[in-house]
Amino acid sequence: MTDQVVLEQAPLNSVDRCDRCGAQAYVRATLLSGLHLFFCSHHAKAYAEGLRAQSIHIHDETHRLASE
């Protein structure tokens, strides 16, 4: 029997910053290596294709921009 570990993704907050430009991050990509990359909405869209190919999970909170 194989145990599967499910890790809950913590919500992003104002301390999380885009790794590209330093703006507030609304997207966290968990890479195949287990490392995390953080992106603002603009850079998440710019790198979306590559992120999908290299990530095991993408936590996207860009919907919050419409309500703020």
Residue frames as a rotation matrix with the C-alpha (Angstrom) as fourth column:
MET 1
0.580 0.815 0.000 0.00
0.815 -0.580 0.000 0.00
0.000 0.000 -1.000 0.00
THR 2
-0.480 -0.728 0.490 1.28
0.736 -0.638 -0.228 3.46
0.478 0.251 0.842 -0.91
ASP 3
0.137 0.458 -0.878 0.73
0.815 -0.557 -0.163 6.44
-0.563 -0.693 -0.450 1.37
GLN 4
-0.074 -0.092 0.993 0.00
0.760 -0.650 -0.004 9.71
0.645 0.755 0.118 -0.37
VAL 5
-0.393 -0.134 -0.910 0.87
0.773 -0.584 -0.248 12.90
-0.498 -0.801 0.333 1.46
VAL 6
0.243 0.529 0.813 -1.36
0.793 -0.591 0.149 15.87
0.559 0.608 -0.563 0.69
LEU 7
-0.627 -0.503 -0.595 0.11
0.739 -0.627 -0.248 19.22
-0.248 -0.596 0.764 1.64
GLU 8
0.561 0.827 -0.026 -2.26
0.797 -0.548 -0.253 22.13
-0.224 0.122 -0.967 1.98
GLN 9
-0.319 -0.618 0.719 -1.14
0.759 -0.621 -0.197 25.28
0.568 0.483 0.667 0.28
ALA 10
-0.249 0.165 -0.954 -1.05
0.752 -0.588 -0.298 28.26
-0.610 -0.792 0.022 2.63
PRO 11
0.778 0.561 0.285 -2.76
0.619 -0.606 -0.500 31.36
-0.108 0.565 -0.818 1.27
LEU 12
-0.243 -0.838 0.489 -0.46
0.841 -0.434 -0.325 33.96
0.484 0.332 0.809 -0.26
ASN 13
0.634 0.430 -0.643 -0.11
0.706 -0.662 0.253 37.22
-0.317 -0.614 -0.723 1.62
SER 14
0.985 -0.160 0.056 1.61
-0.122 -0.899 -0.421 40.60
0.118 0.408 -0.906 1.26
VAL 15
0.367 -0.902 0.227 4.96
-0.512 0.007 0.859 39.18
-0.777 -0.431 -0.460 2.41
ASP 16
0.126 -0.262 0.957 5.09
0.621 0.773 0.130 36.86
-0.773 0.578 0.260 -0.63
ARG 17
0.258 -0.159 -0.953 6.85
-0.488 -0.873 0.014 38.74
-0.834 0.461 -0.302 -3.44
CYS 18
0.991 0.104 -0.079 7.31
-0.112 0.356 -0.928 38.06
-0.068 0.929 0.365 -7.15
ASP 19
0.395 -0.895 0.207 10.70
0.499 0.398 0.770 36.45
-0.772 -0.201 0.604 -7.82
ARG 20
0.066 -0.338 0.939 10.98
0.985 -0.130 -0.116 38.45
0.161 0.932 0.324 -11.04
CYS 21
-0.126 -0.054 0.991 10.03
0.346 -0.938 -0.007 42.02
0.930 0.341 0.137 -10.07
GLY 22
-0.919 -0.307 -0.249 9.31
0.314 -0.185 -0.931 42.13
0.240 -0.933 0.266 -6.33
ALA 23
-0.426 0.851 0.307 5.59
-0.721 -0.524 0.454 43.00
0.547 -0.028 0.836 -6.61
GLN 24
-0.197 0.438 0.877 3.07
-0.798 0.447 -0.403 41.18
-0.569 -0.780 0.261 -4.44
ALA 25
-0.945 -0.199 -0.261 2.84
-0.312 0.792 0.525 37.53
0.102 0.578 -0.810 -5.51
TYR 26
0.010 0.987 0.158 -0.51
-0.933 0.066 -0.355 36.05
-0.361 -0.144 0.922 -6.45
VAL 27
0.811 0.171 -0.559 0.83
-0.422 0.834 -0.356 32.79
0.406 0.525 0.749 -7.93
ARG 28
0.044 -0.789 0.613 3.02
-0.843 0.300 0.447 30.13
-0.537 -0.536 -0.652 -6.29
ALA 29
0.606 0.056 -0.793 4.43
-0.605 0.679 -0.415 27.39
0.516 0.732 0.446 -8.52
THR 30
0.417 -0.474 0.776 5.75
-0.538 0.559 0.631 24.23
-0.732 -0.681 -0.021 -6.87
LEU 31
0.107 -0.495 -0.862 8.41
-0.977 0.107 -0.182 22.86
0.182 0.862 -0.473 -9.17
LEU 32
0.691 0.099 -0.716 9.17
-0.187 0.981 -0.044 19.19
0.698 0.165 0.697 -9.78
SER 33
-0.330 -0.918 -0.221 12.23
0.158 0.177 -0.971 19.65
0.931 -0.355 0.087 -7.52
GLY 34
0.119 0.460 -0.880 9.96
0.958 0.178 0.223 20.76
0.259 -0.870 -0.419 -4.65
LEU 35
-0.798 -0.436 -0.416 11.13
0.524 -0.843 -0.123 24.37
-0.297 -0.316 0.901 -4.72
HIS 36
0.330 0.938 -0.105 8.64
0.813 -0.339 -0.473 27.24
-0.479 0.071 -0.875 -4.95
LEU 37
-0.828 -0.411 0.381 8.59
0.544 -0.752 0.372 30.19
0.134 0.515 0.847 -7.33
PHE 38
-0.020 0.801 -0.598 6.41
0.673 -0.432 -0.601 33.21
-0.740 -0.414 -0.530 -6.67
PHE 39
-0.787 -0.201 0.584 5.02
0.601 -0.468 0.648 35.51
0.143 0.860 0.489 -9.35
CYS 40
-0.567 0.648 -0.507 2.83
-0.328 -0.743 -0.583 38.57
-0.755 -0.164 0.635 -9.67
SER 41
0.412 0.829 0.377 -0.11
0.115 0.363 -0.925 38.19
-0.904 0.424 0.054 -12.04
HIS 42
0.689 -0.179 -0.702 1.78
-0.683 -0.486 -0.546 39.80
-0.243 0.856 -0.457 -14.95
HIS 43
-0.325 -0.920 -0.217 4.82
-0.946 0.315 0.082 37.52
-0.007 0.232 -0.973 -14.74
ALA 44
-0.378 0.287 0.880 2.72
-0.167 0.914 -0.369 34.42
-0.911 -0.286 -0.298 -14.04
LYS 45
0.738 0.674 0.000 0.95
-0.068 0.075 -0.995 35.04
-0.671 0.735 0.101 -17.35
ALA 46
0.472 -0.632 -0.615 4.24
-0.881 -0.356 -0.310 35.72
-0.023 0.689 -0.725 -19.13
TYR 47
-0.603 -0.798 -0.024 5.79
-0.794 0.602 -0.088 32.43
0.085 -0.034 -0.996 -17.93
ALA 48
0.219 0.831 0.511 2.60
-0.862 0.411 -0.298 30.33
-0.458 -0.375 0.806 -17.81
GLU 49
0.752 0.097 -0.652 3.58
-0.515 0.704 -0.489 27.82
0.411 0.703 0.579 -20.49
GLY 50
-0.201 -0.933 -0.300 6.96
-0.320 0.352 -0.880 27.05
0.926 -0.081 -0.369 -18.93
LEU 51
-0.548 0.054 0.835 5.50
-0.836 -0.028 -0.547 26.94
-0.006 -0.998 0.061 -15.42
ARG 52
0.556 0.821 0.126 2.89
-0.808 0.570 -0.149 24.38
-0.194 -0.019 0.981 -16.43
ALA 53
0.609 -0.374 -0.699 5.60
-0.286 0.719 -0.634 22.17
0.740 0.586 0.331 -17.94
GLN 54
-0.364 -0.917 -0.163 7.91
-0.056 0.196 -0.979 22.36
0.930 -0.347 -0.122 -14.89
SER 55
-0.568 0.206 0.797 5.45
-0.801 -0.363 -0.477 22.44
0.191 -0.909 0.371 -11.97
ILE 56
-0.850 0.355 -0.390 3.65
0.395 0.918 -0.024 19.79
0.349 -0.175 -0.921 -9.99
HIS 57
0.113 0.908 -0.403 1.21
0.985 -0.155 -0.071 22.36
-0.127 -0.389 -0.912 -8.60
ILE 58
-0.770 -0.246 0.588 0.32
0.345 -0.937 0.060 25.98
0.536 0.249 0.807 -9.34
HIS 59
-0.156 0.665 -0.730 -1.51
0.930 -0.149 -0.335 27.88
-0.332 -0.732 -0.595 -6.62
ASP 60
-0.707 -0.040 0.707 -3.24
0.495 -0.742 0.453 30.82
0.506 0.670 0.544 -8.32
GLU 61
-0.159 0.636 -0.755 -4.93
0.860 -0.287 -0.423 33.62
-0.486 -0.716 -0.501 -6.35
THR 62
-0.947 -0.255 0.197 -5.16
0.322 -0.785 0.530 36.18
0.020 0.565 0.825 -9.16
HIS 63
-0.106 0.983 0.152 -8.94
0.706 -0.034 0.707 36.23
0.700 0.182 -0.691 -8.68
ARG 64
0.136 0.101 -0.986 -8.25
0.928 -0.360 0.091 38.36
-0.346 -0.927 -0.143 -5.57
LEU 65
-0.853 -0.518 -0.060 -7.16
0.455 -0.795 0.401 41.24
-0.256 0.315 0.914 -7.80
ALA 66
-0.526 0.729 0.438 -10.69
0.335 -0.296 0.894 41.76
0.781 0.618 -0.088 -9.05
SER 67
0.458 0.779 -0.429 -12.08
0.686 -0.003 0.727 42.05
0.565 -0.627 -0.536 -5.52
GLU 68
-0.036 -0.547 -0.836 -9.38
0.934 -0.316 0.167 44.35
-0.356 -0.775 0.523 -4.10
